[in-house]
Amino acid sequence: MGGHFFEQLSTVAEGSLLAGLGEEQRREVEADRTAFMLTLNARVMREPDALGNPRIPDFERIRKSRPYGRTKLFPAARRRQQRARDDARYLVRRVFSAVDAMLCFYSVMDILAAAARRHGRQDEAEGLERAAEPGELVRAWLKETPHELEET
């Protein structure tokens, strides 16, 4: 809707998943990756906090939190560390939830295409197959994304 997919494509690194793609297929993959990030943002802000507002993890607190912590922390520091760990676990669950949603989309497109082809609706089947085409590339990208986010 914003028209940014009609602009000139930016260059990509040599080892990138997008490096060997044609312009049209690359636009499709980039659109699907954008849809994933929108889905992820929606999943992250889906659960309300104690006041009924969208729960937004404190990324700064997560980043500063020590992975194992000290055993003799003051109570306030211990609470901050526990909230950071809770936010990190919440964020990881939401990332995997968004990955599952995206993978389900491609699976459904494949199933619908097979059903349409079986019932003789070739044009519909081809359209659904085109929608599922970027699936393998996006699946490869999604395999790495949760681990990269978890490390970050």
Salt bridges, closest charged atoms under 4 A:
GLU23 OE2 - ARG27 NH2 3.00
GLU30 OE2 - ARG26 NE 3.11
GLU47 OE2 - ARG55 NH1 3.40
GLU47 OE1 - ARG94 NH2 2.89
ASP58 OD2 - ARG61 NE 3.84
GLU60 OE2 - ARG63 NH2 2.49
GLU60 OE2 - LYS64 NZ 3.57
ASP86 OD1 - ARG89 NH2 2.56
ASP87 OD1 - ARG55 NH2 3.19
ASP87 OD2 - ARG61 NH2 3.40
ASP110 OD2 - ARG139 NH2 3.91
GLU124 OE1 - ARG121 NE 2.58
GLU129 OE1 - ARG117 NH2 2.73
GLU136 OE2 - ARG139 NH1 2.80
